[in-house]
């Protein structure tokens, strides 16, 4: 068993931001599809529905990355503080065989 005692804050924040951005892209596309499907039922014009779909597909990943980066950085900082006073996560690592 080995212990994860410290997380690099910037690298964790970037990776977590990218993961949330991918999720944001998925949610933006899904939101655009639902808006297009139900927009006609709600009396919303096709132009407004299409514009929302484009905006959602672009903004959701950007906002997701920013939120994920900030959240990831906060998590890494708190984890590093807790791990330095208690102990880190214990993991079992094996060397890869070629």
Secondary structure by P-SEA (a helix, b strand, c coil): cccccccaaaaaaaaaaaaaaaaaaaaaaaaaaaaaaccccccccaaaaaaaaaaaacaaaaaaaaaaaaaaaaaaaaaaaaaaacccbbbbbbcccc
